[in-house]
Amino acid sequence: MEGPTPISALIHVATIVVAGIFLVAHILPLLIVIPYIMNLISLIGIIIVLLGATLACPKIY
């Protein structure tokens, strides 16, 4: 199966970014009321970033 063209890939990425912004806008009142949720989201993001950076390191034999 062929991959997406660069233009359609940009459209998909832009759509995902807009969806994320709308999601954050809709749950913002919840985040303001319960600040611990923001800490949980940040912790999950840090774990994902560290895992991705670890997996991107080359293997050294």
C-alpha positions in Angstrom: 0.0 0.0 0.0 1.3 3.4 -0.9 2.0 6.0 1.7 0.3 9.4 1.9 1.5 12.3 -0.2 3.3 15.1 1.6 0.3 17.4 1.2 -2.2 14.9 2.6 0.2 14.2 5.4 0.4 17.9 6.3 -3.4 18.1 6.3 -3.7 15.1 8.6 -1.1 16.6 11.0 -2.9 19.9 11.0 -6.2 18.2 11.8 -4.6 16.3 14.7 -3.1 19.5 16.1 -6.5 21.3 15.9 -8.2 18.4 17.6 -5.7 18.5 20.4 -6.2 22.2 20.9 -9.9 21.7 21.1 -9.5 18.9 23.5 -7.4 21.1 25.8 -9.8 23.9 25.5 -12.7 21.7 26.5 -11.0 20.2 29.5 -9.4 23.4 30.7 -12.1 24.1 33.4 -11.4 20.6 34.8 -7.7 21.3 34.8 -8.1 24.5 36.7 -10.4 23.0 39.3 -8.2 19.9 39.8 -4.5 20.9 39.3 -3.3 17.4 40.2 -4.5 16.2 36.7 -2.1 18.6 35.1 0.7 17.0 37.1 -0.4 13.6 36.0 -0.5 14.6 32.3 3.0 16.1 32.7 4.3 13.0 34.3 2.9 10.8 31.5 4.5 13.2 28.9 7.9 13.1 30.6 7.8 9.2 30.7 6.9 9.1 27.0 9.6 11.6 26.1 12.3 9.7 28.0 11.2 6.4 26.6 11.3 7.8 23.1 14.8 9.3 23.6 16.0 6.0 25.1 14.6 4.0 22.1 16.2 6.5 19.7 19.7 5.8 21.1 21.8 3.5 19.0 22.8 0.1 20.4 26.5 0.0 21.5 28.0 -3.5 21.5 
